[in-house]
Amino acid sequence: MVGEAVHLIPYALVATLSPLGAAATITVLRTGRLKALAFGTGVVLGQLLACAALVAVGAVTTPNRTRAYPTFAGALEIAAGIALVCFALAADRRPETANRSSSGRSRAALDRLKRVHVLTAGGVGLLLGIGGPKRLVLTCLAAASISAAGTTGSNQAALVVWYTFLATALVWFPVVAYLLAGDWAVVRLDAALGWLGRHRRPLMAYAVAVVGLVLLVDGLLLL
């Protein structure tokens, strides 16, 4: 099971490197502990439910998982690696005007998030945990890897929890830090977020490209 857990790390790494998710978390932290806890719980729960549901579907639809795993996993990682490398190249060449337009929409959404109630914050977190297109694709890839591994139900559940733990790290860690350290943690996290925002494009492009190359090489070794 250790090998399967390691294979999930690249998917989770790309999933958690979400500037919008980090910015939304910092925004909610400034509204109080209760909203922060509701938001963080919603994100983790949404990711957990999405991954568990996809693993359950994959377990039913993938026959002969134990025998087919090496070839299936290899092909899956090669396809994911190629897709991530292409995504990194496209993100690095994306026009700055498109980024500014996206940033404007993100700021408007974050402004609305400041005024929501506790239950609404939890609901927003749940939707964010389930994810947009990028997170859903990564969850599908992770779920396919888990369901194709041919492990027992308890091991699959552990892998789902492991993936959720990693894929939501930039949400639950700031929330826990805020609950323990209060505003001091918010100041430090805000500074880190500012640095991340200034270097977002190259960091995301390099991180995704490296993960894609690792998956590509590992997939070729599995075939």
Stockholm file with secondary structure:
# STOCKHOLM 1.0

chainA/1-223         MVGEAVHLIPYALVATLSPLGAAATITVLRTGRLKALAFGTGVVLGQLLACAALVAVGAVTTPNRTRAYPTFAGALEIAAGIALVCFALAADRRPETANRSSSGRSRAALDRLKRVHVLTAGGVGLLLGIGGPKRLVLTCLAAASISAAGTTGSNQAALVVWYTFLATALVWFPVVAYLLAGDWAVVRLDAALGWLGRHRRPLMAYAVAVVGLVLLVDGLLLL
#=GR chainA/1-223 SS CHHHHHHHHHHHHHHHCCHHHHHHHHHHHTTCHHHHHHHHHHHHHHHHHHHHHHHHHHHHHCCSHHHHHHHHHHHHHHHHHHHHHHHHHHHHTCCHHHHHHHHHHHHHHHHHHTTCCHHHHHHHHHHHHHCSHHHHHHHHHHHHHHHHTTCCHHHHHHHHHHHHHHHTHHHHHHHHHHHHHTHHHHHHHHHHHHHHHHTHHHHHHHHHHHHHHHHHHHHHHHC
#=GC SS_cons         CHHHHHHHHHHHHHHHCCHHHHHHHHHHHTTCHHHHHHHHHHHHHHHHHHHHHHHHHHHHHCCSHHHHHHHHHHHHHHHHHHHHHHHHHHHHTCCHHHHHHHHHHHHHHHHHHTTCCHHHHHHHHHHHHHCSHHHHHHHHHHHHHHHHTTCCHHHHHHHHHHHHHHHTHHHHHHHHHHHHHTHHHHHHHHHHHHHHHHTHHHHHHHHHHHHHHHHHHHHHHHC
//
